[in-house]
Amino acid sequence: MVQLEVKVSNAWREVIRYDCSHDYAHKGCYNIKGECRKINLYLDYEDALTLADDDINENREIYKERFLRGGFPYVAEKDISMVCITITELKPVRSRIENLTLELVA
């Protein structure tokens, strides 16, 4: 696990966590409220560790700033927009998405 934390009111808070629990590599992005959005990395563990180190080293100040403003700490690749999709309702038959929310992050 590789994690970035920020001290807020004398308590350390998670901002970004790269993890390989649950048998897959993923990135957890937290906001100041403690809400988490997980991103599946689709990488093997070694490549995920390299990505985690590089990403946090290169983007920690951006992540910290976004976190302290109340947002989720994402960084999209240059010239690529990133869209987060939140599924708000599922239809019980065949798990069809009934309603979703799109949020342009970058």
C-alpha positions as CSV (number, residue, x, y, z in Angstrom):
1,M,0.0,0.0,0.0
2,V,1.2,3.5,-0.8
3,Q,-0.7,6.4,0.7
4,L,-0.7,10.2,0.8
5,E,-2.0,11.8,4.0
6,V,-2.6,15.4,5.0
7,K,-2.8,16.8,8.5
8,V,-6.1,18.5,9.1
9,S,-6.9,19.9,12.6
10,N,-4.2,17.8,14.3
11,A,-5.4,14.6,12.6
12,W,-3.9,12.8,9.6
13,R,-6.4,12.2,6.8
14,E,-6.2,9.9,3.8
15,V,-6.1,11.7,0.4
16,I,-4.9,9.0,-2.0
17,R,-4.3,5.3,-1.3
18,Y,-3.0,2.8,-3.8
19,D,-3.9,-0.7,-2.6
20,C,-3.8,-4.3,-3.8
21,S,-6.3,-5.7,-1.3
22,H,-9.4,-7.5,-2.6
23,D,-7.1,-9.2,-5.2
24,Y,-6.8,-6.3,-7.6
25,A,-4.8,-3.1,-7.8
26,H,-6.8,0.1,-7.2
27,K,-6.6,3.7,-6.2
28,G,-8.8,5.2,-3.5
29,C,-9.4,8.9,-3.8
30,Y,-10.8,10.6,-0.7
31,N,-12.4,14.0,-0.1
32,I,-12.3,15.9,3.2
33,K,-15.7,14.4,4.2
34,G,-14.1,10.9,4.1
35,E,-16.0,9.8,1.0
36,C,-14.0,7.5,-1.3
37,R,-14.0,6.8,-5.0
38,K,-12.1,3.7,-6.1
39,I,-10.5,3.4,-9.5
40,N,-9.5,0.0,-10.8
41,L,-6.0,0.3,-12.2
42,Y,-6.0,-2.9,-14.3
43,L,-2.3,-3.3,-13.6
44,D,-0.2,-6.0,-12.0
45,Y,1.0,-5.3,-8.5
46,E,4.6,-4.3,-9.5
47,D,3.3,-1.8,-12.1
48,A,0.7,-0.4,-9.7
49,L,3.4,0.2,-7.1
50,T,5.6,2.1,-9.6
51,L,2.5,4.1,-10.7
52,A,1.7,4.9,-7.1
53,D,5.2,6.2,-6.2
54,D,5.4,8.3,-9.4
55,D,1.9,9.7,-9.2
56,I,2.1,10.8,-5.5
57,N,5.6,12.2,-6.0
58,E,4.5,14.2,-9.0
59,N,1.0,15.3,-7.9
60,R,1.0,15.5,-4.1
61,E,0.6,19.3,-4.0
62,I,-2.3,19.2,-6.5
63,Y,-3.9,16.4,-4.5
64,K,-3.5,18.2,-1.2
65,E,-5.0,21.4,-2.6
66,R,-8.0,19.7,-4.1
67,F,-8.6,17.7,-1.0
68,L,-8.4,20.8,1.3
69,R,-11.0,22.6,-1.0
70,G,-13.4,19.7,-0.5
71,G,-12.9,18.0,-3.8
72,F,-11.7,14.6,-4.9
73,P,-8.0,14.5,-5.8
74,Y,-7.7,13.4,-9.4
75,V,-5.2,14.2,-12.0
76,A,-6.1,13.4,-15.6
77,E,-3.5,12.9,-18.3
78,K,-2.7,16.0,-20.4
79,D,-5.3,16.8,-23.0
80,I,-7.6,14.0,-21.8
81,S,-10.8,14.9,-19.9
82,M,-11.9,12.5,-17.1
83,V,-15.5,11.8,-16.3
84,C,-16.7,10.2,-13.1
85,I,-20.0,8.3,-13.2
86,T,-22.0,7.7,-10.1
87,I,-24.8,5.1,-10.5
88,T,-27.7,6.3,-8.4
89,E,-30.3,3.6,-9.2
90,L,-30.2,0.0,-10.5
91,K,-33.1,-1.9,-12.0
92,P,-33.6,-5.2,-10.1
93,V,-34.0,-7.2,-13.3
94,R,-30.7,-7.8,-15.1
95,S,-29.0,-5.0,-13.2
96,R,-29.7,-2.3,-15.8
97,I,-28.7,1.2,-14.9
98,E,-31.7,3.4,-14.5
99,N,-30.2,6.7,-13.5
100,L,-26.7,8.1,-13.3
101,T,-24.8,11.3,-12.6
102,L,-21.8,12.5,-14.7
103,E,-19.2,14.8,-13.3
104,L,-16.4,16.4,-15.4
105,V,-13.4,16.2,-13.2
106,A,-10.5,17.6,-15.3
